[in-house]
Amino acid sequence: MSYRPTTSPGTFPDGALSLATRSLLLSNPNPRVACVLFAPDGRLIGQGHTQPAGGPHAEVMALRDAQTRGERVQGATAYVTLEPCSHHGRTPPCCDALIAAQVAQVVVATRDPNPLVAGRGLERLRAAGIGVELLPPDSAPARASRELNIGFFSRMVRKTPWVRMKAAASLDGITALGNGLSQWITGETARSDGHAWRARACAVLTGIGTVLEDDPMLDVRHIHTPRQPHLVIVDSRLETPVASRLFQPPAHGLARQILIYCATSDPTRRAALEARGATVVMLPGHGGKVDLHSMMQDLARREVNEVHIEAGHKLNGSLVREGLVDELLLYLAPLLLGTGGLSIAAFGPLQSLGEGTALELREVAQVGEDLRIVARVRERDAFLHTL
């Protein structure tokens, strides 16, 4: 990893954002942040990234790294990919650690959207006599930091998580045959890649239809992960079997929380599911269904930044129709399955092309023999550009 130590305005060390991505699977629900320290003579003397929730943040890790190297941090310049926090959460304020270390300057890629911070970290550093530079919001490091933390920014600004819908389909958009067969449309490489996207999320969401038809685990198995995302089940009538495989210990010996959202609660069924370790939440909406909008707001209150959907065409269609999907993660196999199969999302019928959900292609890549497409619902990320 190379760095460009400099104090000229609007610049940032090369590789700092790459260092922040090391927190991708670690830091939820905290943001993914890196800090690098340079001595007055331009030497790199410390670096670090945010650890699991309750552990040290990037700034503290960088200061510890400098100490381990036997370096003095007094008078150093700290480059941080997100504004140092100024409040007591699971850990003390990071700006206080920088102040105590007597760094001379702090260069910040982007402001923290958390209302408990939101510029206060910068103010405290300035009040302590430390030089502070905040990069322009349209600079490349600022944009990259916000994009890396799109779920955290979404939860703080919109009060809902960033919702990503994953589906595997044939080139003609079929996710399963009419008889329900779907294993496996895409290859092993694509499936492993899908597990990497599961691992970065705070929660994996599915519906009762998938639970009853497939009896899935929906944990992260194909890659190593330091944590398992929560499992969220939309189960309006509370039909989740207590013997479901989802209650088995997830892979890698890691625990996870299971949240079941329902619209009608049977006390006996609820007690049985809670005895298996699930948290049952009643959120009734129209027609005996779960209120999906309220569910997303509740997940945000539970500190869920990113939701990864792996559900059937009915729930997918409901989420699209309700305007709750922000991004699609599609794996397309070089295969045609013809008529009679199931689509990615069942909604409509529409009366005009203009009623369709407009998407912006963010990435198209070949993964093994399959194609991976990341497509964002148009304007869903507008909140990132108003900060």
C-alpha positions in Angstrom: 0.0 0.0 0.0 1.5 3.3 -1.0 0.8 6.7 0.6 1.2 10.3 -0.5 2.0 12.2 2.6 1.2 15.9 2.1 -0.5 18.8 3.8 -1.5 20.6 0.7 -5.2 21.4 0.6 -7.6 18.9 -1.0 -5.2 15.9 -1.0 -5.4 12.6 0.9 -3.0 9.6 1.2 -3.2 7.0 -1.5 -4.6 3.8 -0.1 -6.3 5.2 3.0 -9.7 4.1 1.7 -8.3 0.7 0.8 -7.3 0.4 4.5 -10.8 1.4 5.5 -12.2 -1.5 3.5 -10.5 -3.9 5.9 -13.4 -3.0 8.3 -16.0 -4.1 5.7 -16.8 -7.3 7.5 -15.8 -6.2 11.0 -17.2 -2.9 12.1 -21.0 -3.1 11.8 -23.0 -1.2 13.0 -20.1 1.3 13.2 -18.8 2.9 10.0 -15.8 1.6 8.1 -13.0 4.0 8.8 -9.2 4.2 8.5 -6.7 6.5 10.0 -3.0 7.0 8.9 -0.4 9.1 10.8 2.5 10.9 9.3 5.4 12.5 11.1 6.4 16.1 10.3 9.2 14.7 8.1 6.6 12.8 6.0 7.2 9.3 7.3 4.3 7.0 7.8 4.4 6.2 11.6 1.0 4.6 12.3 -2.2 3.2 10.7 -5.3 1.5 11.7 -8.9 0.7 10.9 -12.1 0.3 12.9 -12.5 -3.0 14.8 -15.6 -4.9 15.8 -18.3 -2.9 17.7 -17.1 -2.2 21.2 -13.5 -2.4 20.0 -11.1 0.5 19.2 -11.9 2.8 16.3 -9.4 3.7 13.5 -7.8 6.6 15.3 -7.0 4.6 18.4 -5.7 1.7 16.3 -3.4 4.1 14.4 -2.1 5.7 17.6 -1.4 2.2 19.1 0.4 1.2 15.9 2.6 4.2 16.2 3.4 3.4 19.8 4.2 -0.2 18.9 6.6 1.1 16.2 8.3 3.3 18.9 7.2 6.5 17.1 6.3 9.9 18.6 2.9 11.2 17.4 3.3 14.7 18.9 3.1 17.1 15.9 2.0 14.4 13.5 -0.7 14.8 10.8 -3.7 12.4 11.0 -5.6 11.5 7.9 -9.0 10.0 8.7 -11.6 8.8 6.2 -14.5 9.9 8.4 -14.8 12.7 11.0 -13.5 11.5 14.4 -16.4 10.8 16.8 -17.1 13.3 19.6 -19.5 11.3 21.8 -19.3 8.5 24.3 -20.8 5.4 22.7 -19.4 1.9 23.1 -16.0 3.6 23.2 -14.7 7.1 24.3 -14.6 9.9 21.7 -11.9 9.5 19.1 -11.3 13.2 18.8 -10.2 13.2 22.5 -7.6 10.5 21.7 -6.1 12.6 19.0 -6.2 15.7 21.2 -4.4 13.7 24.0 -1.8 12.5 21.5 -1.1 16.2 20.6 -1.2 15.7 16.8 -0.8 18.9 14.9 -3.2 18.5 12.1 -6.2 16.3 11.2 -7.4 15.9 7.6 -10.8 14.4 7.2 -12.3 13.0 4.1 -16.0 13.5 5.0 -18.2 14.7 7.8 -19.9 12.1 10.1 -23.7 12.2 9.5 -24.4 10.9 13.0 -26.5 13.6 14.7 -24.3 13.0 17.8 -21.3 14.0 15.8 -22.1 16.0 12.7 -19.3 18.5 12.9 -18.7 18.4 16.6 -15.7 16.3 16.3 -14.1 18.9 14.0 -15.1 21.7 16.4 -13.5 20.0 19.4 -10.2 19.4 17.5 -10.1 23.1 16.4 -10.9 24.2 20.0 -7.9 22.2 21.2 -5.6 24.1 18.8 -5.3 21.4 16.2 -5.4 22.3 12.5 -8.4 20.8 10.8 -9.0 20.3 7.1 -12.3 18.9 5.7 -12.0 17.8 2.1 -14.6 19.2 -0.4 -17.7 16.9 -0.5 -17.2 16.2 -4.2 -13.6 15.2 -3.8 -12.7 11.6 -4.6 -11.9 10.5 -1.0 -15.1 12.1 0.3 -17.2 10.3 -2.3 -15.4 7.0 -1.7 -15.8 7.2 2.1 -19.5 7.9 1.8 -20.0 5.1 -0.7 -18.1 2.6 1.5 -20.4 3.6 4.3 -23.6 3.9 2.3 -25.6 1.9 4.9 -24.4 3.9 7.9 -25.1 7.2 6.0 -28.6 5.8 5.1 -29.4 4.9 8.7 -28.3 8.3 10.0 -29.8 10.4 7.3 -32.9 8.5 6.1 -33.5 6.6 9.3 -33.7 3.3 7.3 -31.1 0.9 6.2 -29.6 0.6 2.7 -31.6 -2.2 1.1 -29.8 -4.5 -1.5 -31.8 -7.2 -3.2 -29.9 -10.2 -4.4 -31.2 -12.7 -7.0 -29.7 -15.4 -9.2 -31.4 -15.9 -12.6 -31.1 -17.1 -16.1 -30.4 -14.6 -18.9 -34.1 -14.4 -19.5 -34.8 -13.4 -15.9 -36.0 -16.8 -14.5 -35.1 -17.5 -10.9 -36.8 -20.9 -10.6 -38.8 -23.3 -12.7 -42.5 -23.5 -12.3 -42.1 -26.5 -10.1 -39.8 -24.5 -7.8 -36.5 -26.0 -8.8 -33.7 -23.4 -8.6 -30.6 -25.1 -7.4 -28.3 -24.2 -8.9 -28.9 -21.7 -11.7 -25.6 -20.0 -11.2 -22.2 -21.6 -10.5 -20.1 -22.1 -7.4 -18.0 -19.0 -8.0 -21.1 -16.8 -8.1 -22.5 -18.4 -5.0 -19.3 -17.8 -3.1 -19.3 -14.2 -4.3 -22.9 -13.9 -3.1 -21.8 -15.0 0.4 -19.2 -12.2 0.4 -22.0 -9.7 -0.1 -24.0 -11.4 2.6 -21.1 -11.0 5.0 -20.8 -7.3 4.5 -24.5 -6.7 5.5 -25.9 -6.2 8.9 -28.9 -8.4 8.2 -30.0 -11.0 5.6 -33.8 -10.8 5.0 -36.1 -13.5 3.6 -39.8 -14.4 3.6 -41.7 -17.2 5.1 -42.3 -18.7 1.6 -38.5 -19.3 1.2 -38.3 -20.7 4.7 -41.1 -23.2 4.1 -40.0 -24.2 0.6 -36.2 -24.3 0.9 -35.5 -24.6 4.6 -32.4 -22.5 4.2 -29.7 -21.6 6.7 -28.9 -18.2 5.0 -25.7 -17.8 7.0 -22.2 -17.0 5.6 -20.5 -20.3 4.8 -18.5 -20.0 1.5 -16.0 -17.4 2.8 -14.4 -16.8 6.2 -16.2 -14.1 8.2 -15.5 -12.7 11.7 -19.3 -12.2 12.2 -22.6 -13.5 11.0 -25.3 -11.0 9.9 -28.6 -11.1 11.6 -31.4 -13.1 10.0 -34.7 -11.3 9.4 -37.8 -13.2 8.4 -41.1 -11.6 7.2 -43.7 -14.0 8.5 -47.1 -12.4 8.7 -48.9 -15.4 10.2 -46.0 -16.6 12.3 -45.6 -19.9 10.4 -41.9 -20.4 10.9 -41.3 -24.0 11.9 -39.4 -24.4 15.2 -37.4 -27.2 13.6 -36.2 -25.0 10.7 -32.5 -25.2 9.9 -32.2 -21.5 10.4 -32.2 -22.2 14.1 -29.1 -24.3 13.8 -25.8 -22.7 14.8 -24.4 -20.8 11.8 -21.1 -21.6 10.2 -17.7 -20.7 11.7 -19.2 -21.1 15.2 -20.5 -17.5 15.2 -23.8 -16.5 16.8 -26.5 -14.4 15.1 -29.7 -12.7 16.0 -32.9 -13.9 14.4 -35.7 -11.4 14.0 -39.2 -12.6 12.9 -41.7 -9.9 11.9 -45.3 -10.8 12.0 -48.8 -9.3 11.7 -50.8 -11.6 13.9 -49.3 -13.2 17.0 -50.2 -16.6 18.3 -49.0 -16.6 21.9 -48.1 -20.3 21.8 -46.2 -20.1 18.5 -44.5 -16.9 19.6 -43.3 -18.5 22.9 -42.0 -21.5 21.0 -40.0 -19.4 18.5 -38.7 -17.2 21.3 -37.6 -20.4 23.1 -35.5 -21.1 20.1 -33.8 -17.7 20.4 -35.8 -15.7 18.0 -37.0 -12.1 18.6 -40.6 -11.8 17.5 -41.8 -8.3 16.5 -45.5 -7.5 15.7 -45.9 -4.9 13.0 -49.3 -5.3 11.4 -50.1 -3.5 8.1 -52.8 -3.7 5.5 -54.5 -7.0 4.6 -52.9 -9.0 7.4 -49.4 -8.4 6.1 -46.3 -7.0 7.9 -45.9 -3.2 7.5 -42.7 -3.3 5.5 -42.0 0.4 5.9 -42.2 0.2 9.7 -40.0 -3.0 9.6 -37.2 -1.0 7.8 -37.5 1.8 10.4 -37.4 -0.8 13.2 -34.3 -2.4 11.7 -32.6 1.0 11.6 -33.4 1.5 15.3 -31.7 -1.8 15.9 -28.6 -0.4 14.2 -28.9 -2.3 11.0 -27.0 -0.4 8.2 -27.3 -2.7 5.2 -30.1 -5.2 4.5 -29.3 -8.0 2.1 -32.5 -9.5 0.6 -32.6 -13.2 -0.5 -36.3 -13.8 -0.9 -38.8 -15.2 -3.4 -40.5 -13.3 -6.2 -43.6 -12.4 -4.1 -41.8 -10.7 -1.2 -39.3 -9.2 -3.7 -42.2 -7.7 -5.6 -43.8 -6.3 -2.5 -40.5 -4.6 -1.5 -40.1 -3.1 -5.0 -43.7 -2.0 -5.2 -43.4 -0.3 -1.8 -40.3 1.6 -3.0 -38.0 0.0 -0.3 -35.3 -1.5 -2.6 -32.2 0.7 -3.1 -30.0 -1.6 -5.1 -30.0 -4.9 -7.0 -27.3 -7.5 -6.9 -28.0 -9.8 -9.9 -26.2 -12.9 -10.9 -27.2 -14.0 -14.4 -26.3 -17.5 -15.7 -25.6 -18.2 -19.4 -28.8 -20.1 -19.6 -32.3 -19.7 -21.0 -35.3 -21.2 -19.1 -38.2 -20.1 -21.2 -41.8 -19.6 -20.0 -43.5 -20.8 -16.9 -40.8 -20.0 -14.5 -40.7 -17.5 -11.6 -39.4 -13.9 -12.1 -37.0 -11.9 -9.9 -39.9 -9.8 -8.5 -43.6 -10.1 -9.0 -45.3 -6.7 -9.2 -47.5 -5.0 -11.7 -49.0 -5.2 -14.2 -47.9 -1.8 -15.4 -49.7 0.3 -17.9 -46.7 2.1 -19.3 -42.9 1.8 -19.5 -42.6 4.9 -17.4 -44.1 3.1 -14.5 -41.1 0.7 -14.4 -38.4 1.0 -11.7 -35.6 3.0 -13.4 -32.1 1.7 -12.6 -28.5 2.9 -13.0 -25.9 0.3 -13.7 -23.1 0.6 -11.2 -21.0 -2.5 -12.2 -21.0 -5.3 -14.7 -18.5 -8.1 -14.2 -18.0 -11.7 -15.0 -17.8 -14.0 -12.0 -16.9 -17.5 -13.0 -19.2 -18.4 -15.8 -21.9 -16.0 -14.7 -22.5 -12.3 -14.9 -22.7 -10.0 -11.8 -24.7 -6.8 -12.2 -25.0 -4.2 -9.5 -27.8 -1.8 -10.4 -29.0 1.1 -8.2 -32.5 2.4 -8.2 -32.2 5.9 -9.8 -31.8 8.7 -7.3 -31.9 6.4 -4.2 -28.4 7.6 -3.3 -29.3 11.3 -3.6 -29.0 11.7 0.2 -25.2 11.0 -0.1 -24.8 14.2 -2.2 -26.6 16.6 0.1 -24.2 16.3 3.0 
